[in-house]
C-alpha cells in the first residue's frame, strides 16, 4: 500500500512538474500582458520538436551523450529568442487595450499557423529521442523501479519556482514586472519602459513553455496535436491556481498531477477528465481560482 | 433592399452551382451547418463573451442525431432535426445556468473545460458512444420516403438553405428585439443595464440557450451530411474554429457567419486537394488579415464594396 502511494506521488509530481512549466509561462504572460495566449501550446510543441532534433543531431554527430542535457535548455532558449520578441512586437503589441475576444483570436490564429508550420517542417510522424532518459537509468526504492529522469523533472520544477520567485522579488526587472502588473499606466509615468518589460516577460513565458516541451520530449516523444493538449492542461492549471499567480500555478500543477496519477492507477478511463473536473469544481467555488484576487467590475 | 437582393443571389447560386459542380453540394451543406454553430457563437460575441467550448453543443446535436437513428425507430429528418435542436438547447440551458455567472476569460475557459470533459467522456464511454471510432449515421427518411443517397443529398441542401432563411430570419428578429439589443448593452456596460432593471443573467441565459440550440441544429445537419460522428467534434480546437468563422465572416449580423463558414469550407476542401497540412495556416492567416484590416469581417468588406459601387 505504501509502495503504491510512493509510486503515485512520484508519478504525480513528475507529471505536475511538466505541466507546471507550461502553466507558469501562461500565467506569467497573462499577468503582465493581460493576454490569454492560445499560441502558448505551440511554443511547448515547438520546444519539444527542436529538442528532439538537436538531441538526435548530438547523438548522431557522435558527441558525448551527456551533452543532450544542455541541448534541452539550448533548444528552449533558441525557441524563446527566435519567437518571443518577434511575436510580441509584430502581433501582440497591436492588440493591447483591445477586447479579450480579439486578443484570444489573434493568438488562436497564430496557433493555427504554427500547427501547420510544424507539420511542414517536422512532418506528421511521431519523433522519439530519449537519450537523457536512458542515461539517468532507474533506481530501485523499496522494490519499485523509478525513472531517475522523473526526479530530475521534479527538482527542475522546484528550482524554477524558487528562481522565478527570486527574479520577481529580488531583481530590478522583477520589481518592474510587479509594478506593471499592479498598474501599467502609473508604472509608465514612473519611468518604467513598459514595452521592454512586455518583451522580456513574454520571452520568459515562451522560454518556460519551450522548456516544458523540451523536458517532456524524452518521456513522451513528439507528434502533431501535442501543443493543443498541453495548452488545455495549462489553461486548467493556470485557472485553478488563479490567473497570474506563480505559486498558485505550482500548487495547482501538484493537485492536477497527483489526481491524474491517482486516476491512471484507479480509473484509467477517466484520467483525461480529471484536470477539467478539478477546474470546474474549483472555479464554481472560487471563481478567480485558489490564489486569484477578485477584480471590481467597472461602472 | 440591397441586402435582400444580395441574399437572394447568394441562395440562387447555392442552389444552381451544385447542379454543375456536384462536390459543391456537400461543401454548401457543411457551410450552412458550421454557419449555424458560428451564428450561435456570434450571439455571445455580441455580448462581448467568447466561448472556446461551443463545439460541445454542435457535438451534442450530432450525437443526438446518431442516437435517434441507431437506437430508436425515429428516422424522419424533420423530427430528428427538431429533437437535436431542442435537445442541445436544453443542454445549453442547463450548462448556461452556471456559465452566465462568469465573464471574459473565465467564461471562455469554463466553456472549454466543459467541452473537454464531454470530449473525454465521448471518447471513453465506449459502450454508449462507440469511443474514438464514433457512430455511423444512417440516411434519414423524408416524410416517410426512403431516398437514394444522391437524391437525399440534393434534398438536404435545399432543406438546409430553407432552414437558413427561416432560422436566419428568426435570429434577425431576435437580435433587433429589446432582448437582443440588451446583449450589446451587456458588452457596453453591464452594471448600468442592471440599474435599468434588466437582468443581465436572464439576457445572457436566453442568448446562451438559443446559441446552443443553433449549434445543435448545425451539428445535426453536419452529422447527417457526413454520415459519421466522432468525439473530435467537441474538441477545443473545433470550438476555436467556430469563433474564427464568426469573426472571419463578421459579427454585425446574421449573414456574416455563413459567409465565414463558406470561406472556411472552401479553403478546407481546396487545401486538402492541393496542399495538405496548409489549410490551418491559410485560415489562420486569413483570420489575422481580417482582424488587422477588416474589423467588420468579410461581410463588412462585401457591404463596403457594394456601397462604393452604388455611390459612384
Interface residues (C-beta under 8 A of the other chain):
Chain A: X30 X36 X38 X91 X94 X99 X100 X101 X102 X104 X105 X106 X108 X109 X110 X111 X112 X113 X115 X116 X117 X119 X120 X124 X228 X232 X235 X236 X239 X243 X269 X270 X272 X273 X276 X277 X279 X280 X283 X284 X287 X288 X297 X298 X299
Chain B: X45 X48 X49 X50 X52 X98 X101 X102 X104 X105 X106 X108 X109 X110 X112 X113 X114 X116 X117 X120 X121 X123 X124 X189 X190 X191 X192 X235 X236 X237 X240 X243 X244 X247 X277 X278 X279 X280 X281 X283 X284 X285 X287 X288 X291 X292
